Amino acid sequence: MKRLKFSQLMIFLLLLVTVTGCDLAAGIFEAGVWVGIIVVILVIALIIWVIKKIFD
């Protein structure tokens, strides 16, 4: 079980490293404000979900 949690953490860290903040912001502004807001909410929800999965 701990191995699964470690692999989830590694995937999460890999995503954080590969998606740079500037690229993400540029993509959000190209798509529009409302799409950007929805994407930010979904990303925050995904991060919360992953953290809950890691610590539960």
KEGUVO-591878 format. One line per field, with one value per atom (N, C-alpha, C): residue number from 1; x, y negated, z negated; residue in three letters; chain; atom name. Coordinates in nm, 3 decimals. Example, Ala and Ser with C-alpha at 12.3 -4.5 7.8 and 13.67 -1.06 7.14 Angstrom:
<rs>
seq <- c(1 1 1 2 2 2);
east <- c(1.319 1.230 1.320 1.285 1.367 1.290);
north <- c(0.569 0.450 0.330 0.225 0.106 -0.003);
up <- c(-0.780 -0.780 -0.780 -0.708 -0.714 -0.787);
type <- c(ALA ALA ALA SER SER SER);
mol <- c(A A A A A A);
atom <- c(N CA C N CA C);
</rs>
This chain:
<rs>
seq <- c(1 1 1 2 2 2 3 3 3 4 4 4 5 5 5 6 6 6 7 7 7 8 8 8 9 9 9 10 10 10 11 11 11 12 12 12 13 13 13 14 14 14 15 15 15 16 16 16 17 17 17 18 18 18 19 19 19 20 20 20 21 21 21 22 22 22 23 23 23 24 24 24 25 25 25 26 26 26 27 27 27 28 28 28 29 29 29 30 30 30 31 31 31 32 32 32 33 33 33 34 34 34 35 35 35 36 36 36 37 37 37 38 38 38 39 39 39 40 40 40 41 41 41 42 42 42 43 43 43 44 44 44 45 45 45 46 46 46 47 47 47 48 48 48 49 49 49 50 50 50 51 51 51 52 52 52 53 53 53 54 54 54 55 55 55 56 56 56);
east <- c(0.083 0.000 0.087 0.197 0.283 0.349 0.375 0.437 0.342 0.215 0.116 0.113 0.118 0.118 0.244 0.357 0.482 0.475 0.418 0.408 0.312 0.206 0.114 0.185 0.266 0.341 0.440 0.506 0.602 0.533 0.415 0.340 0.299 0.254 0.215 0.334 0.448 0.568 0.614 0.602 0.638 0.550 0.421 0.330 0.366 0.401 0.439 0.565 0.658 0.784 0.767 0.686 0.675 0.587 0.490 0.402 0.457 0.517 0.571 0.459 0.477 0.375 0.349 0.452 0.435 0.357 0.387 0.314 0.167 0.142 0.004 -0.071 -0.011 -0.076 -0.101 -0.007 -0.025 -0.141 -0.150 -0.261 -0.395 -0.399 -0.524 -0.569 -0.478 -0.517 -0.553 -0.495 -0.533 -0.674 -0.712 -0.841 -0.955 -0.927 -1.031 -1.042 -1.104 -1.110 -1.195 -1.312 -1.401 -1.343 -1.284 -1.220 -1.104 -1.031 -0.921 -0.968 -1.079 -1.134 -1.174 -1.238 -1.281 -1.159 -1.056 -0.934 -0.868 -0.859 -0.797 -0.875 -1.006 -1.089 -1.069 -1.064 -1.043 -0.905 -0.804 -0.668 -0.661 -0.721 -0.722 -0.795 -0.909 -0.984 -0.901 -0.830 -0.746 -0.633 -0.571 -0.463 -0.515 -0.631 -0.691 -0.723 -0.777 -0.811 -0.686 -0.579 -0.454 -0.396 -0.398 -0.345 -0.426 -0.559 -0.643 -0.613 -0.592 -0.560 -0.425 -0.331 -0.198 -0.203 -0.276 -0.274 -0.385 -0.474 -0.578 -0.536);
north <- c(0.120 0.000 -0.126 -0.124 -0.241 -0.264 -0.157 -0.170 -0.243 -0.217 -0.285 -0.434 -0.467 -0.608 -0.678 -0.609 -0.668 -0.693 -0.599 -0.617 -0.731 -0.746 -0.858 -0.990 -0.995 -1.117 -1.148 -1.047 -1.068 -1.120 -1.067 -1.116 -1.261 -1.293 -1.430 -1.525 -1.486 -1.570 -1.584 -1.478 -1.484 -1.584 -1.583 -1.680 -1.822 -1.843 -1.977 -2.027 -1.938 -1.977 -2.002 -1.920 -1.930 -2.045 -2.086 -2.197 -2.324 -2.407 -2.532 -2.635 -2.725 -2.825 -2.917 -2.956 -3.048 -2.983 -2.857 -2.787 -2.771 -2.741 -2.724 -2.856 -2.965 -3.096 -3.140 -3.117 -3.155 -3.078 -2.952 -2.871 -2.917 -2.954 -3.001 -3.131 -3.225 -3.354 -3.342 -3.248 -3.227 -3.171 -3.086 -3.019 -3.109 -3.208 -3.296 -3.290 -3.392 -3.405 -3.296 -3.268 -3.169 -3.029 -2.997 -2.866 -2.858 -2.967 -2.971 -2.949 -3.012 -2.995 -2.849 -2.790 -2.650 -2.558 -2.584 -2.502 -2.515 -2.635 -2.656 -2.582 -2.590 -2.519 -2.368 -2.317 -2.174 -2.129 -2.210 -2.176 -2.176 -2.275 -2.280 -2.159 -2.124 -2.007 -1.880 -1.869 -1.752 -1.743 -1.855 -1.857 -1.815 -1.867 -1.829 -1.681 -1.628 -1.486 -1.400 -1.438 -1.360 -1.364 -1.479 -1.490 -1.405 -1.405 -1.320 -1.173 -1.133 -0.994 -0.954 -1.046 -1.015 -0.998 -1.083 -1.082 -0.999 -0.942 -0.855 -0.711);
up <- c(0.000 0.000 0.000 -0.075 -0.077 0.058 0.132 0.264 0.359 0.350 0.433 0.399 0.274 0.234 0.282 0.277 0.324 0.474 0.548 0.694 0.727 0.652 0.674 0.648 0.545 0.515 0.626 0.679 0.787 0.914 0.945 1.061 1.040 0.920 0.888 0.901 0.849 0.859 1.003 1.081 1.223 1.296 1.266 1.328 1.289 1.163 1.119 1.189 1.212 1.274 1.423 1.490 1.636 1.682 1.603 1.642 1.579 1.659 1.606 1.592 1.499 1.472 1.590 1.663 1.775 1.888 1.917 2.023 1.986 1.861 1.816 1.824 1.779 1.783 1.927 2.017 2.158 2.219 2.190 2.242 2.189 2.062 2.003 2.068 2.088 2.145 2.292 2.365 2.504 2.514 2.424 2.430 2.383 2.304 2.254 2.104 2.050 1.904 1.840 1.895 1.833 1.841 1.953 1.964 1.866 1.850 1.754 1.612 1.577 1.442 1.419 1.517 1.505 1.493 1.573 1.567 1.430 1.377 1.246 1.138 1.142 1.043 1.054 1.177 1.196 1.148 1.173 1.128 0.976 0.912 0.766 0.709 0.769 0.724 0.742 0.853 0.878 0.775 0.744 0.645 0.508 0.469 0.340 0.338 0.449 0.457 0.444 0.513 0.507 0.366 0.302 0.166 0.070 0.085 0.000 0.023 0.148 0.178 0.117 0.117 0.063 -0.088 -0.157 -0.303 -0.366 -0.289 -0.347 -0.348);
type <- c(MET MET MET LYS LYS LYS ARG ARG ARG LEU LEU LEU LYS LYS LYS PHE PHE PHE SER SER SER GLN GLN GLN LEU LEU LEU MET MET MET ILE ILE ILE PHE PHE PHE LEU LEU LEU LEU LEU LEU LEU LEU LEU LEU LEU LEU VAL VAL VAL THR THR THR VAL VAL VAL THR THR THR GLY GLY GLY CYS CYS CYS ASP ASP ASP LEU LEU LEU ALA ALA ALA ALA ALA ALA GLY GLY GLY ILE ILE ILE PHE PHE PHE GLU GLU GLU ALA ALA ALA GLY GLY GLY VAL VAL VAL TRP TRP TRP VAL VAL VAL GLY GLY GLY ILE ILE ILE ILE ILE ILE VAL VAL VAL VAL VAL VAL ILE ILE ILE LEU LEU LEU VAL VAL VAL ILE ILE ILE ALA ALA ALA LEU LEU LEU ILE ILE ILE ILE ILE ILE TRP TRP TRP VAL VAL VAL ILE ILE ILE LYS LYS LYS LYS LYS LYS ILE ILE ILE PHE PHE PHE ASP ASP ASP);
mol <- c(A A A A A A A A A A A A A A A A A A A A A A A A A A A A A A A A A A A A A A A A A A A A A A A A A A A A A A A A A A A A A A A A A A A A A A A A A A A A A A A A A A A A A A A A A A A A A A A A A A A A A A A A A A A A A A A A A A A A A A A A A A A A A A A A A A A A A A A A A A A A A A A A A A A A A A A A A A A A A A A A A A A A A A A A);
atom <- c(N CA C N CA C N CA C N CA C N CA C N CA C N CA C N CA C N CA C N CA C N CA C N CA C N CA C N CA C N CA C N CA C N CA C N CA C N CA C N CA C N CA C N CA C N CA C N CA C N CA C N CA C N CA C N CA C N CA C N CA C N CA C N CA C N CA C N CA C N CA C N CA C N CA C N CA C N CA C N CA C N CA C N CA C N CA C N CA C N CA C N CA C N CA C N CA C N CA C N CA C N CA C N CA C N CA C N CA C N CA C N CA C);
</rs>
